[in-house]
Amino acid sequence: MTHVVVVVVAYLLGSIPFAYLAGRMRGIDIRTVGSKNVGATNVFRTLGKGIGVAVMVLDITKGLVAVLTAHAMTGSPWPLIAAAAAILGHVFPVWLRFKGGKGVAVAGGAMIGLVPLPALIVAVIWLLIVAITRYVSLGSILAAFVFPFLVLAFGAPWPTLVFVCLASVVLIVRHRANIRRLMHGDELRLEFGKKRPTTAPTRPTDE
């Protein structure tokens, strides 16, 4: 019974739509502005840097808490299952008719709980790529590609390595539209110095 509770709690944590709630606090449905994506990058673009960073931190936290709860209440492999449940909760949230974000931040939080050092290293890689290129999607794709190699180098158990590989593949596949736009030079860059108006073009981009 404990295992079922852990998985359900992880899914419900992942399902908390912080991006949507942040938009509602400003009288905006985040699903109708910017990229229309229920993720921290769209909040950053449409509502401003401060609230965008806050949403990202909250999304990371819900993935981390899901895994730490599983560690505290169960043993292997349930933290991995809890991580998967939290990510699925974000991507398919029950509160938003199963239409959520791409799961980058919540996956990052879950990975910090599973493999802390490789996850923190890949977070630095992500930050550097985004800071240099201003492409959030490129940072996410390259971080996902590098992460399994870091996990392997640090000698994580094979179930964890397999899970990380699968999660990385799924994340990259979910960015296939971004990959096409990057190849054609159509991907929008992240603007650090200003907030995009909520009436901006709604061409999908980033997270």
N, C-alpha and C positions, 0 to 999 in steps of 0.2 A: 504493500500500500504506500509505503514511504517513497518508493521509486516513482509511482504514478504521480504523487503529489509534487515531487521535484520537477518532473517533466512538465506538468500542467502549470506550475508556478513559473518555470522558465519561459514557457510560451506566452503566458499572460504578461510577464515582465517585458518580453520582446515586443509584445503587441501595443504597449503604451505609445501612442503616436505623438511624441513630444513636438515634432515639427508642426503637426496639425493643430495641437493645442496652443502652441506659440502664435500661430496665425490667428486663431480664434480670439486670443487675448488682444490682438490688434484689430479685430473686426474683419479679418481676411480669411478666406478659405484657401489655404496654401495649394490645394489641388487645382485651383483655377488661375494661378498666376505663375510667372516665370516659366520654369520647365515643367510645372504641374506635378513635380515629384515630391513625395512626402519624405524629405530628407534634409539634413543640416545644410547642404550646399544651396538648396533652393531658398531656405530661410535666410542664409547669409546674403544671397543676391537680392532678395525682395524685401527683407525686414531689417537688414543691417548686420554689421560685423558682430556686435556684442551679443545679440540674441542668437545669431547663427552659431557662435562658439558655445554658448550655453546649451543649445540643443545638441550639438555634437558631444559635449561632455556628458550630458544626460543619456544619450544613446549608448555611448561607451560604457557608462556606469551600469546600465541595465544588463548588458551582456556579461560584464564582470560579476555582478551580484548573482546572476543566474548560475554561473559556474561555481562561485564560492559557496553558494547555498548547497549545491550538489556535493561539493567536496566535504562540507560539514555534516551532511545528513546521510551520505552514501559512499560507496567506493567505486572503483573502476568497473565498467566503462561509463557510469552514469554522468560524470561531469562532461564527457564528450557528447552524450545524448542531450544533456541540458543546454550545452552550447548550440547544438543544432536546433533545438526547440526555440531558443531565444532568437536565433537568426531567422528561422521560419516565421516566428511571431512578428518580427519587424517587416519582413517581406510580404507576409500574408496576414495582416492584423484583423482579428475578428471584429474590431470596432469600426473598421473602415471598409467593410465588405471585401476583405481579403485583398485589398489593393494598397500596398505600402511602398517603402523605399527599397533601395538596392542592398542594404544591409552591411555597408562597409564599416560604419562606426560601431554598431553592435557586435559585429564579428571581431573587430579589433579589441573590444572590451573582453569578449569571451576568450580570445587568444591570450590576453594578458593573464587571465585566470588559469589557463591551461599551461602555457609555456612563456612565462614572464619575460625572460631575457631576450629570446628571439623576437617576441612581439614588440618590445620596447625599441629594439634595434630597427625593426621594419617600420615602426612609427616615425623614427627619426628620418629614415629614407624617404618615407611619404612626405614628411614636412619639407625636406630639402627639395624634392622634385616639384612640389606645389609652389614653394617659394621662388624657385628659379624659373619655372615654366608658366606658372599661374594656371595650369591645367589640373583640376582636381581629379578628373577621370584618368589622366595619364599617371598621376601619382598612385592612384588606387590599383590600376592595372599592373604597373611595374612592381609595386609592393606585393601584390598577390603572387606575381611570378617568382619573386625572390624568396618569399617566406618559406616555402617547403625546403629549400636548400639550407636556409638558416636552421630550421628545426632539425633537419638531418645532421647538420654539422654539430649541433649541441647534444646529439645523442638521445633525442626523445624516444619513448617507447613506440613500437611500430603502429599500434592502434592510433596514437596521436598523430603520427606522421601521415597515415592514410587519411585520417579525418582532415588534416590541414591541406593535403593535396586535393581532396574532393572539394573542400570549401573554396580553395583558390581557383579551381577550374570553374566552379559555379559563378564565382564573383566575376571572373574574366568574361564568361559567356554572357552574363547580365549586362556587361559593358560593350557588347558587340556593336551597338549603334554608335556609341562614343568612339569606338575604334575606327569605324567607317568615317566619321566626321573628322577625326584626327588625321587620317590618311588624305582626306580631301581638303584639309585646312579650314574646315567649317566649324570646328569646336570653339565655343566661347571660352575666353579666359576669365579667371576670377579677378574681380576688381577689388583691391584691398583698401583703396582710399575713399570709396564712396558706395552708397547703397543704390542698387538698381531700382528704378521706379516699379511699382506693382503693375503698371500698365505696359511693361516691356514686352517685346515679342515673346510668344510662348513656344518657340522652337525648343524641343527637348534638349537638355545638355547636362553633363556631369551627374552628380548624385541627386 
